[in-house]
Amino acid sequence: MTIVDMLGQSLILTGLGLAVVFTFLIIMICVMYGSSALIRALKLDKKEKESQKNSSASSSQNNESVIAAIAAAIHDKQLH
């Protein structure tokens, strides 16, 4: 077997490997979109939307507390 034959086989094997990986990724993406559509169709995501609304309100309050704490620490650091 010559070098040219071995390079040809390695290119074929590389191409097949890439094809398998990309095929799997495409199938996985299709399954994810399908499951998303199914969950929305069965209205199973309703609880998640409500929890997102609650978490965004509490996170804004947490952000304000963090900002106040940082401002107080900077002010205290400047005084000392």
Secondary structure, 3 states (H helix, E strand, C coil): CCHHHHHHHHHHHHHHHHHHHHHHHHHHHHHHHHHHHHHHHCCCCHHHHHHHHHHHHHHHHHHHHHHHHHHHHHHHHHHC
